[in-house]
Amino acid sequence: MELTLRELSTREQMAALVAGHLDLGFVRDAGQAMPGAYRTVISREPYIAALPSGHPLARSRRIPSPRSNGQTMVMPPRGSLPRLRTP
């Protein structure tokens, strides 16, 4: 067996899987469609927010959606992680 590791985005991995150029990929399930691929969950990890210690939300257990509280957040592109965009 020959093993070749490559770093690819989820979108790139999905295209390579469907085209037959990749046999296995590790991706984060964030609600994206994965037609033509079988997937199984191997681990679950919570999302975390990084905030300055003096930020008003720093002591909150749950951070509300940016839409509901007017906070500015840096997030991945809209199409890449739809679950992050869902309130």
CORKA-V294064 format. One record per residue. N is the residue number from 1. D_LAST is the distance of its C-alpha to the last C-alpha in whole Angstrom. Layout:
# CORKA-V294064
((N:D_LAST) (N:D_LAST))
This chain:
# CORKA-V294064
((1:45) (2:44) (3:40) (4:39) (5:36) (6:33) (7:30) (8:28) (9:24) (10:23) (11:23) (12:27) (13:27) (14:26) (15:29) (16:31) (17:31) (18:31) (19:34) (20:36) (21:36) (22:34) (23:34) (24:32) (25:28) (26:26) (27:22) (28:19) (29:17) (30:14) (31:14) (32:16) (33:19) (34:22) (35:25) (36:29) (37:28) (38:28) (39:25) (40:25) (41:23) (42:26) (43:23) (44:20) (45:19) (46:16) (47:14) (48:16) (49:15) (50:19) (51:19) (52:23) (53:24) (54:25) (55:21) (56:20) (57:17) (58:19) (59:20) (60:17) (61:16) (62:12) (63:11) (64:8) (65:6) (66:8) (67:8) (68:8) (69:11) (70:13) (71:14) (72:15) (73:14) (74:16) (75:14) (76:15) (77:16) (78:13) (79:15) (80:16) (81:13) (82:10) (83:8) (84:8) (85:6) (86:4) (87:0))
